[in-house]
Amino acid sequence: MAQTIKTSAHIGPSPLGNKPFVSKWSSRYRGATVQDLEPPAALSLNPSDPISLALISAFERDYTHLTIVDSETRALLGYIAIPVLQAQLDTGKVKPEDPLSKAMARFERKGKKYRVITMATPLEALEEFFDGGAQKQDFAVVTDEDRRFVLGVATRSDLAEFVKRRPA
């Protein structure tokens, strides 16, 4: 006779890795989506903007990641992680007057399939994006379904805060 194992964790195939992903917080999500995290609106800068503008903008809004978009097409080019940028400044690798293009992390478009994270993405899928792949992610760019607009940025800490506020 087959035995059924009951679990509150989401178990399923992971497109990001070889092993099935198991959510550690699935019981607390209860159908919540990225929209329930209430991510703040994204702040997008251009590659030609100075590093000092990125630092000031991030500190004013308490952001840890800023998206970088093409000034003409508004296409998403990459991002700036403020802690990494601060480390580059501290070591002298970049200067505050340098353009962001000198310090930004660029998205690789060729040969990579990106997972689209929208406001309707279940939190289990966001957790899998952060923890389920071969490479751990600290943040996700939240876009519309067609990836035309950057709507916000969701971080690993946003997800952890949501779980803390949600009763078991």
Phi, psi and omega in degrees: 000133181287143180250135179262131178256124179266135178215150178267354182276143175284125177237131180188171180293143179251121176288350184265349182206180181274333183267150174296144180271136178242119181283131179274346184239014186307321182294338180271341182288315178046053175083006181290153179238176179304325180301327179292342175286343183052057181295140178293156178302143180291147172249112182252134178243173180256155180300334181275349179294147181287152178302324180300324178295320178297316180296313180297314181297317181292316181292323178298326184256358182060043178263146176257342181223138176236141178272149179244125182236156176295134184294335181262311185269345184066015178292140179289120183256327184176205182206167173236125172265117187300318177299323178292318179299318179298320178295321178295323177293317182297326181272354179084008179295325176227163178240156181304331181274353178293152177287154179301333180301336180284338186241348187287153172268125183266143175283134177274117184271328185274132174076005179240137175256123181265144177272126181278124176250118180242177177297337181269001180292127177298149182295333175299320179291324177293317178299319178297320177300317181290318191244347191269349184264178178293328179245123181290142179247143178261341182208163177228136174277122181267123183235176170285170184303326182270003180060032179271330185234136173274118183264332182179184176229129176250133182248164176303321180290329174300317180294316179297320178296321178300315181295321179298322181283339185269123179294150181289000000 
